[in-house]
Amino acid sequence: MAQAEKIIVMTFKKNRGGIVPGEMRTASNPVAAEKIAAAMAPRHVGVAAYKVMVDDESGDMASPILIVSHGEIADLDGD
C-alpha cells in the first residue's frame, strides 16, 4: 500500500446535521493552499487546507493535518 502526502483545500457547507465537507481541490504546496483557501473563503461557510496521506491504490485519505482554516469547518478526523 503506497502512500503519498497531498495538500488539499476543502470547502464546507451547512446541512441539517451541521457543517459538512463540500468540494475538494488539490494544491501544489502549503503556501498555494493558504492562498486558495483565502480566495475561496468569502463564498463558503468554511474553507480549510490540510496535509493528508493518500493511499495511491484506493484513494483513501488519512491523518489530516490542518494548515489553515476560515469560517466554520467540520472535524475531518472523525474523532
C-alpha positions in Angstrom: 0.0 0.0 0.0 1.9 3.1 -1.3 1.0 6.4 0.5 1.8 9.9 -0.6 1.4 13.2 1.1 -1.0 15.6 -0.6 -2.2 19.1 0.1 -5.9 19.7 -0.2 -8.3 22.6 0.2 -11.8 21.6 1.4 -14.9 23.8 1.4 -17.6 23.3 4.0 -21.4 23.9 3.8 -24.3 23.9 6.2 -26.5 20.8 6.3 -29.4 19.9 8.6 -26.9 17.9 10.7 -24.4 20.8 10.9 -21.3 21.6 8.9 -20.3 19.1 6.3 -17.5 18.9 3.7 -18.2 20.2 0.2 -15.8 20.2 -2.8 -12.1 19.5 -2.6 -9.2 20.9 -4.6 -5.6 19.9 -4.6 -2.8 22.4 -4.1 0.9 22.1 -5.1 2.2 23.2 -1.7 1.1 24.7 1.7 1.6 28.3 0.6 -0.6 27.8 -2.5 -3.2 26.1 -0.4 -3.4 29.0 2.0 -3.9 31.4 -0.9 -6.6 29.2 -2.5 -8.4 28.9 0.9 -8.3 32.7 1.5 -9.7 33.3 -2.0 -12.5 30.8 -1.6 -13.4 31.9 2.0 -15.9 34.7 1.1 -18.0 32.3 -0.9 -18.3 29.4 1.6 -19.4 28.8 5.2 -15.9 27.5 5.8 -12.7 26.6 4.0 -9.7 24.7 5.2 -6.4 23.5 3.9 -4.9 20.2 5.0 -1.9 17.9 4.5 -3.2 14.4 4.2 -1.8 10.9 3.5 -3.4 9.3 0.4 -3.4 5.6 -0.4 -2.4 5.6 -4.1 -4.3 2.4 -4.8 -7.7 3.1 -3.0 -7.6 6.9 -2.9 -8.4 6.8 0.9 -7.2 9.8 2.8 -5.9 9.6 6.4 -4.0 11.7 9.0 -5.3 15.2 8.1 -3.1 18.0 9.5 -4.8 21.4 9.4 -2.7 24.1 7.6 -5.2 27.0 7.7 -9.0 27.5 8.2 -11.5 30.2 7.6 -15.0 30.2 8.9 -16.8 27.2 10.3 -15.3 23.8 9.5 -16.0 20.2 10.5 -13.6 17.7 12.0 -12.2 15.5 9.3 -10.5 13.2 11.7 -13.8 11.6 12.7 -12.9 11.5 16.4 
